[in-house]
């Protein structure tokens, strides 16, 4: 006789289900050197970088993102430390590009105002 499959928490003799206990700080116990050599797949990276998988692979192909350290059929991984450094550098570049864009828009707005003030009013 086969046992029925349970979806969700298993129940014991009592009416209350028993839930698995997970520590919210389970990753805090991982030693720092181990975190630096940990490997991550493309799905994890695209979730952290907010890009699509195809965009991620294009960034890797063009050399704008770290190259994988392990590549096997259907199993490509990157070092978490490399991805962390890449994301930090990318955020610095993005903020610098944003500042340049904001300065260019402010300069264009200033030029527009100067032209408007220099034009004789016909009222």
N, C-alpha and C positions, 0 to 999 in steps of 0.2 A: 504494500500500500504506500502510495507516495504522499509526501507532506505537501500541504498547500503552500504556494509562494506568498510571501508577505511583501507588500509594498508599503514602505513607511516604517515607523517605529514598531519594534517587536513588543508584544504584550507578554507580561508574565502572569502569574496566578491572580494578581490584583487587576482591577479594572483600569488602572493607570498605565499607559505605555512607558517603557523605559527608553530614554533617549540617549544617544551616544554623547559622551562628554568630550568637548574639545576645548583646549586651552586657548584663550584669546592671545596669549603671549607665547605661543609655541615657537615662533620664529626668533624670539628674543634669546632663546637658549642656544641658537646655532652660533658656533664660534666664528669670529670675523674672518679668519683665513679661509674657512670653508665657504663663506658667502662669496668671496672673491674668485673662487675657482668653480662656482656653480655654473651649470649650463642652462640655457633657456631656448625654447623653440620660437619659431616665427610668430605663432599665435600669441604668445606671451609678450613678445616685443611690440607687435602692432597694437595690442591693448594699451601698453604703456606709452607708446609714441603717438597714438591716435592717427595712424595711417592705415591704409588698406594693405593686405598681404601682397598684392601685385606692386604697389608703390614701394613697399619694403624691399622686395626682391630687385626692383629697378635701382633703388638706392645702393644696394649691395653690389649689383652688377656694374654700376658706374663708378664705384669706389667712394661714394659719399657716405657710406655706412661701413661699420666693421665687417670684415670677412669672417665667415664661419670657421670655427676651430675643429669641428667634427662634421664630416659629410659622408653619409652612407645613403644607399637607396632609401628614400622616404624618411630620412632621419638626419636633419641638419640642425646643428646647435651652435649658439654663440655664448661667449663668456658673459656672465651678468656684469662683471666689472667693466668690460669693454662697452657694453650697452649703456651702463650708467654714465660712463665718461662721455659717450657720444651724445646722450640725451642732455647732459649738462652743457656741453659745448654747443649743441643745437639751440638750447634755450638762451644762451648768451648771444649767439648769432641772431636769433629771432628778435631779442630785445634791442640789439644794435640796429638791425634793419628797421624795426618799428620806429626807433628814434630818428633815423635818417629820413624815413617817410614822413614823420610828423614835422620835422624841420623843413622839408621840401614843401609841404602843404602850407606851413606858416609863412614861408618865404613867398610863395605864390599869392597868398592872401594879402601880404604886405604890399607886394608889387601892384596888385589890383587896387588897393586903397590909395596908393600914391598916384596911380594913373587917374583915378577918380577925382582926387583932390586937385591935380594939376589941370584937369580939363576945365575950361571956363564954363560956368553955369549959364544957361540961356533962359533964366526965368525972369 
